[in-house]
Amino acid sequence: MFEGKHHPRKAVGHKNIFFDTLVHDTGGLQLLIKNQTSKQVLMGLDDPYPLGEMESAQQSSYPGKILDLAIERNIITEDERDAIWEDNVIQWLCGNDEAAKQRLINRILS
């Protein structure tokens, strides 16, 4: 019945598949990074709705709080946080097209 099919984990590990940080807590983020590495994780912005950023007192959420909490809990490093915010997003948008990456960076910085 499933002849010629592949296990889903093979597809999920593909370099062009990325995951959003909307996992609702640092435990979920830790599991995601353990299974997929931080290189496949993107910072999802649901601004102005702090979805997945609700681990502390009401109204104390902000975009990226889950990553700050993950650093405090030694789940990710500051370099991994920076990549999740920037490098991984650029990789997701541009793939291996270095010219497209540079154009995007120039556009953002201008």
C-alpha positions as CSV (number, residue, x, y, z in Angstrom):
1,M,0.0,0.0,0.0
2,F,2.8,2.4,0.8
3,E,5.3,1.1,-1.7
4,G,7.7,3.8,-2.9
5,K,6.8,6.2,-0.1
6,H,9.4,7.7,2.3
7,H,9.3,8.4,6.0
8,P,8.1,12.0,6.7
9,R,11.3,12.7,8.7
10,K,13.3,12.6,5.5
11,A,11.2,15.4,4.0
12,V,11.1,17.4,7.2
13,G,14.9,17.5,7.3
14,H,15.1,19.0,3.9
15,K,17.2,22.2,3.8
16,N,14.3,24.2,2.2
17,I,11.8,23.4,5.0
18,F,11.7,25.9,7.9
19,F,9.8,26.1,11.1
20,D,8.2,29.1,12.9
21,T,9.0,29.8,16.6
22,L,5.3,29.8,17.4
23,V,5.6,26.8,19.7
24,H,4.0,28.5,22.8
25,D,6.8,27.7,25.3
26,T,10.5,27.2,25.5
27,G,10.1,23.4,26.0
28,G,8.4,23.2,22.6
29,L,11.2,25.4,21.1
30,Q,13.8,23.1,22.7
31,L,12.2,20.0,21.1
32,L,12.0,21.7,17.7
33,I,15.7,22.7,17.8
34,K,16.6,19.2,19.0
35,N,14.8,17.6,16.2
36,Q,15.5,20.1,13.4
37,T,18.5,22.2,14.5
38,S,18.3,26.0,14.9
39,K,19.3,26.4,11.2
40,Q,15.7,25.5,10.1
41,V,13.9,27.8,12.6
42,L,12.6,31.2,11.8
43,M,11.3,33.9,14.1
44,G,7.6,34.2,13.4
45,L,6.1,37.6,13.9
46,D,2.5,37.6,14.7
47,D,2.7,41.2,15.8
48,P,0.6,42.8,17.1
49,Y,-0.7,39.5,18.5
50,P,1.9,37.9,20.9
51,L,1.0,34.4,19.9
52,G,3.4,31.9,21.5
53,E,5.0,34.6,23.6
54,M,2.8,34.2,26.7
55,E,5.1,32.5,29.3
56,S,5.0,35.4,31.8
57,A,2.7,38.0,33.2
58,Q,0.0,39.4,31.0
59,Q,1.1,42.4,28.8
60,S,4.8,41.6,29.3
61,S,5.2,39.9,25.9
62,Y,7.1,41.2,22.9
63,P,8.3,39.8,19.6
64,G,11.3,37.5,20.3
65,K,10.6,36.9,24.0
66,I,10.5,33.2,23.5
67,L,14.1,33.4,22.1
68,D,15.2,35.6,25.0
69,L,13.8,33.0,27.4
70,A,15.5,30.2,25.5
71,I,18.8,32.0,25.9
72,E,18.2,32.4,29.7
73,R,17.5,28.7,29.9
74,N,20.5,27.7,27.9
75,I,18.4,26.2,25.1
76,I,20.0,28.4,22.4
77,T,23.0,30.6,22.1
78,E,23.0,34.3,21.2
79,D,24.4,33.4,17.8
80,E,21.6,30.9,17.2
81,R,19.1,33.6,18.3
82,D,20.6,36.1,15.8
83,A,20.4,33.4,13.0
84,I,16.8,32.7,13.8
85,W,16.0,36.4,13.5
86,E,18.1,37.2,10.4
87,D,20.2,34.6,8.6
88,N,17.6,31.8,8.5
89,V,15.0,34.3,7.2
90,I,17.3,35.4,4.4
91,Q,18.1,31.8,3.6
92,W,14.3,30.9,3.5
93,L,13.6,33.9,1.2
94,C,16.5,33.6,-1.1
95,G,17.8,30.0,-0.9
96,N,21.4,29.8,-2.3
97,D,21.0,32.8,-4.6
98,E,23.8,35.0,-3.2
99,A,22.9,37.9,-5.5
100,A,19.3,37.8,-4.2
101,K,20.5,37.7,-0.6
102,Q,22.7,40.8,-1.2
103,R,19.8,42.7,-2.9
104,L,17.5,41.9,0.0
105,I,20.1,43.0,2.6
106,N,20.8,46.2,0.6
107,R,17.0,46.9,0.4
108,I,16.6,46.3,4.1
109,L,19.5,48.6,5.0
110,S,18.5,51.4,2.7
